[in-house]
């Protein structure tokens, strides 16, 4: 199945695709791209490997943990 068909199935009323799964994957991928791209730019600007502050990766871990927990709870709620 291609992306266009998958996205079309997500918005269909009677579709069997999980929009929660899409939202979970999107949020985790987005947080990874934002964090590592910002770190890469900081390293290029400083011309050395920059340490990531503890608060940044703590917030990153908590955000991904909340997304994972939310997806897990949603999948249990959908089961009969």
C-alpha positions as CSV (number, residue, x, y, z in Angstrom):
1,X,0.0,0.0,0.0
2,X,1.4,3.4,-0.9
3,X,1.4,6.4,1.4
4,X,-1.5,8.2,-0.5
5,X,-3.8,5.2,-0.1
6,X,-2.8,4.8,3.6
7,X,-3.6,8.4,4.4
8,X,-6.9,8.2,2.5
9,X,-7.8,5.1,4.6
10,X,-6.9,7.0,7.8
11,X,-9.6,9.7,7.1
12,X,-12.2,7.3,5.8
13,X,-15.2,6.9,8.2
14,X,-15.3,3.1,8.1
15,X,-11.6,2.5,7.6
16,X,-9.7,-0.1,9.5
17,X,-6.4,1.8,9.8
18,X,-5.3,3.2,13.1
19,X,-4.9,7.0,13.1
20,X,-3.4,6.6,16.6
21,X,-0.6,4.5,15.2
22,X,0.0,7.2,12.6
23,X,0.0,10.0,15.2
24,X,2.4,8.0,17.4
25,X,4.9,7.3,14.6
26,X,4.6,10.9,13.4
27,X,5.3,12.4,16.9
28,X,8.2,10.1,17.6
29,X,9.8,10.7,14.2
30,X,9.2,14.4,14.5
31,X,10.9,14.6,17.9
32,X,13.8,12.6,16.6
33,X,14.3,14.8,13.6
34,X,14.0,18.0,15.6
35,X,16.4,17.0,18.4
36,X,19.1,15.4,16.2
37,X,18.9,18.1,13.5
38,X,19.3,20.9,16.1
39,X,22.2,19.0,17.7
40,X,23.8,18.5,14.2
41,X,23.5,22.2,13.5
42,X,25.0,23.1,16.8
43,X,27.9,20.8,16.2
44,X,28.5,22.3,12.8
45,X,28.3,25.8,14.1
46,X,30.7,25.1,17.0
47,X,33.0,22.8,14.9
48,X,33.1,20.3,17.7
49,X,30.8,17.7,19.3
50,X,28.4,19.6,21.5
51,X,27.1,18.1,24.8
52,X,23.3,17.8,24.9
53,X,22.1,19.3,28.2
54,X,20.5,16.9,30.6
55,X,17.2,18.7,30.5
56,X,16.9,18.3,26.8
57,X,17.2,14.6,26.6
58,X,15.1,14.2,29.8
59,X,12.3,16.2,28.1
60,X,12.8,14.2,24.9
61,X,12.6,10.9,26.7
62,X,9.5,12.0,28.7
63,X,7.7,13.2,25.5
64,X,8.4,9.9,23.7
65,X,7.4,8.0,26.8
66,X,4.1,9.8,27.0
67,X,3.5,9.2,23.3
68,X,4.3,5.5,23.8
69,X,2.1,5.2,26.9
70,X,-0.8,7.0,25.2
71,X,-0.6,4.6,22.2
72,X,-0.4,1.6,24.5
73,X,-3.5,2.7,26.4
74,X,-5.3,3.5,23.2
75,X,-4.6,0.0,21.8
76,X,-5.9,-1.6,25.0
77,X,-9.0,0.5,25.0
78,X,-9.8,-0.6,21.4
79,X,-9.7,-4.3,22.2
80,X,-13.1,-6.0,22.8
